[in-house]
Amino acid sequence: MDFADEALPIGELLDERRHLLDVAFWMLGSAVEAEDVVAEAYRRWYELPETERALIEEPRAWLSGVTGGICLERLARPGRRRPGPAEPESGVAGPKSGLAAEEQRRMLERQVSAVLLQALDDLSPAERAAFVLNDVFGMAPGTVADIVGQPEPTCTELADRARQSLRNRRGRPTTPRQHDAVVYAVREACATQDTGRLTTLLAPDATAFFDGGGKVRAQVRPVHGREQVARSLLTLLAPRARTTVDTHSVNGRTGLVVRYDQRVAAVTSLDIAGRQVVQVWVVINPDKLLPWNQAPVRPGPP
């Protein structure tokens, strides 16, 4: 293969490397380990015979799979020490002078996500891998199954268990009446595009997850912070022609169901502590919404 055929724009190369570092960081919680894992992934890439590399249609997808596999191996090591979010090598210390604006933003993002990373430490390696690859990076179910080494239904179960474990960690339980009141208020704030009101309904460290399953152009990374989550929800739930937002039972508690042309397009569940939303889970994956569109869904009270 001619060298010119392998050449890629520098921006694409750097973006690929950043993506791999993000995958490794989220799975391991350590910036230093992430660098080591990505170096190993690239080493394995260049160790492939040139003819074999030429057959790989999507090198980034191949590298992502290898990176995830290496991380899973490390998570499964007996007695593996997991760095806490405050440790210098974890990559969540305050930004240093002279860093570019993009790197400063990433440092802040890691600071905000430190609580979530710490929560992930309580999951099994397989649960953490399934959750991170599916919910954080929106990888296709088949890709997640290949990395985790389990069938797709098993990976779905692992990710569901991880989500439930994270939910169980968050804050004080609410009564059904308290929960419903917050959900109705969120729906109203979204319907009226009241940014101020919605922001007050979200906890300062609120996190939103968007599950598009790689089949719609959903946000592939969690959104952190009340202002950022508010903007995402206001955009997603903005009142538009042929779009409606209703309350409905989701996973046994009141949530939000978005319809477009009378078909369910998104299902949102809210984890609430006290009077504020701490986590938002938005399912936009058409495959997971099939059951919602096979039978009429009656809206709850306004």
Residue pairs with C-beta under 8 A, 6 or more apart in sequence:
1 50
1 54
16 59
16 60
16 63
17 38
19 60
19 64
20 38
20 41
20 63
20 64
20 67
21 31
21 34
21 35
21 38
22 34
22 137
22 221
23 64
23 67
23 68
23 71
23 132
23 133
23 137
24 33
24 34
24 35
24 37
24 38
24 67
24 70
24 71
25 31
25 34
25 91
25 110
26 117
26 120
26 132
26 136
26 137
27 68
27 71
27 72
27 75
27 128
27 129
27 132
27 133
28 34
28 37
28 71
28 74
28 75
28 82
29 82
29 83
29 85
29 90
29 117
29 118
29 120
29 121
30 82
30 83
30 89
30 90
30 91
31 89
31 90
31 91
31 110
32 89
32 90
32 91
33 74
33 83
34 91
37 67
37 70
37 71
37 74
38 67
40 70
41 63
41 66
41 67
41 70
42 63
44 66
45 53
45 59
45 62
45 63
45 66
48 56
53 59
56 62
61 143
64 137
64 139
64 143
65 143
65 146
65 147
68 129
68 133
68 147
69 147
71 129
72 125
72 126
72 129
72 147
72 148
72 149
74 80
75 125
75 128
75 129
76 125
82 121
83 89
83 90
84 90
84 118
85 92
85 114
85 115
85 117
85 118
86 92
86 114
90 110
90 114
91 107
91 110
92 107
92 110
92 111
92 113
92 114
93 107
94 107
94 111
95 103
95 104
95 107
95 108
99 107
109 224
112 205
112 224
112 225
113 207
113 222
113 224
115 205
116 166
116 207
116 222
116 224
119 165
119 166
119 169
120 128
120 131
120 132
120 162
120 166
122 165
122 169
123 131
123 162
123 165
124 158
126 148
126 150
126 158
127 158
127 159
127 161
127 162
127 165
128 162
129 144
129 147
129 148
129 158
130 144
130 148
130 150
130 155
130 156
130 158
130 159
130 162
131 158
131 159
131 162
131 163
131 166
133 139
133 143
133 144
133 147
133 148
134 141
134 144
134 155
134 159
134 211
134 213
135 159
135 163
135 209
135 211
135 222
136 209
136 220
136 221
136 222
137 220
137 221
138 210
138 211
138 212
138 213
138 214
138 218
138 220
139 147
139 214
140 213
140 214
141 152
141 155
141 156
141 213
141 214
142 152
143 214
144 152
144 155
144 159
145 151
145 152
145 154
145 155
148 154
148 155
148 158
150 158
163 281
166 279
167 271
167 279
170 271
170 273
170 278
170 279
171 203
171 271
171 272
171 273
171 274
171 278
172 273
172 274
173 273
174 182
174 272
174 273
174 274
176 253
176 254
178 272
178 274
178 275
179 253
179 254
179 270
179 272
180 247
180 254
182 201
182 270
182 272
182 275
182 276
182 277
183 247
183 254
183 255
183 256
183 270
183 272
184 247
184 254
184 301
184 302
185 197
185 201
186 198
186 201
186 233
186 256
186 270
186 277
187 237
187 245
187 246
187 247
187 256
188 194
188 197
189 197
189 198
189 201
190 198
190 233
190 234
190 237
190 238
190 245
191 237
191 239
191 245
193 234
193 238
193 239
195 230
195 231
195 234
198 230
198 233
198 234
199 226
199 227
199 230
201 275
201 276
201 277
202 226
202 229
202 230
202 276
202 277
203 226
203 273
203 276
203 277
203 278
204 225
204 226
205 224
205 225
205 226
205 278
206 224
206 225
206 226
206 229
206 276
206 277
206 278
206 279
206 280
207 222
207 223
207 224
207 229
207 278
207 279
207 280
208 222
208 223
208 229
208 232
208 233
208 279
208 280
208 281
208 282
209 222
209 279
209 280
209 281
209 282
210 218
210 219
210 220
210 223
210 232
210 282
210 284
211 218
211 281
211 282
211 283
211 284
211 285
211 288
212 218
212 219
212 220
212 284
212 285
213 284
213 285
213 286
213 287
213 288
215 285
215 286
215 287
216 284
216 285
216 286
218 282
218 284
219 232
223 229
223 232
229 277
229 280
233 280
236 258
236 266
236 282
237 245
237 256
237 258
237 268
239 245
242 260
242 261
243 258
243 259
243 260
243 265
244 258
244 259
245 256
245 257
245 258
245 259
246 256
246 257
246 259
246 299
246 300
247 254
247 255
247 256
247 257
247 299
247 300
247 301
247 302
248 254
248 255
248 256
248 257
248 297
248 298
248 299
248 300
249 255
249 300
250 256
250 257
250 267
250 268
250 269
251 269
253 269
254 300
255 267
255 268
255 269
255 270
256 267
256 268
256 270
257 264
257 266
257 267
257 268
257 292
257 297
257 299
258 264
258 265
258 266
258 267
258 268
259 265
263 293
264 289
264 292
264 293
264 297
265 284
265 289
266 282
266 283
266 284
266 289
267 282
267 283
267 289
267 292
268 280
268 281
268 282
268 283
269 280
269 281
270 277
270 279
270 280
270 281
271 277
271 278
271 279
271 280
271 281
272 278
283 289
